[in-house]
Amino acid sequence: MKDIKILGTGCPKCKKLEELAEKAAKELGIDYKIEKVSNLNEIMDFGVMVTPALAVDGKIMITGKIPKIDDIKKVLS
């Protein structure tokens, strides 16, 4: 099971990243769990200074932008 975390304060970009990550996971047919992390201290614990950010299995993979769905699929594969 992939552990996907969306790091951000709930801004529109964060919500879009969550939507795209969920869509990518479904299209790949993988077993996943998505969690939103909005607490600034928790976000900084990941070393993230620019949101939105995408973490997969505890590792930051994308920060500071809304990636294309194909880029998310590569990260999840």
N, C-alpha and C positions, 0 to 999 in steps of 0.2 A: 504494500500500500504506500502510495506517495503521500507525504505530508507536505501540503502546500500552504504557505503563509503569505498573506498580503499585508505588507507593512505600510501603514499610512493613517492619517487622521480622519479619514472618511470623506475626503474631497472627491469631486467628480472623477478625477484621474484615477484615484484609488478604486473607486467603484467600477470603473471601466476595466481596470486591470483584473479585478476579481472576476468580472463577467467573462473576459477573454480567457483567463486561466481555466475557469470551469468549462467553457466551451471546448478548449483545446484538450482537456483531460477526457471529456466525454467523446470527442471525435477520435481520440486515440484508443478509447475503450479500456483505459486503465482504472484500477481501483485507487481511489484518492480520498483525501479529507482536506477541506479548505478551512482555514482559520484566519480571521481578521485580527491583526495586532494593531491597536490604535494608541496604546499607552506609549508616550514619548520615551520613557525610561527603558521600556522593553525594546523599542525600535533602536535606541542608541546602544543597547546591549549587543545588538547584531552588528554594530559598527556602521549603521546606515545614517547618513547625514542628509540625504535627499530622497524624498518619497515621490511617487510610490515605489515600492520595492517588492520583489518576488523572491521568496526563499523556498527551496525545495529540499526536503529532508535535512533541514537545519543549515543549509548553505545558501548564502545570498547569490542569486544568479543574475538578477536584473535590477538596476536602480535608476531612479530619476527620469523615467520615461514610460510611455505606453508602447510596448513592443508590438510588432505584427504577430498575428496568431501563429504563423509558421515558426517564428523565433521562440515562442512559448513551447510549441510542440517539440522543438529540438531540445530544449532544456528539460522537458519532462520525459523524453525518450531515453 
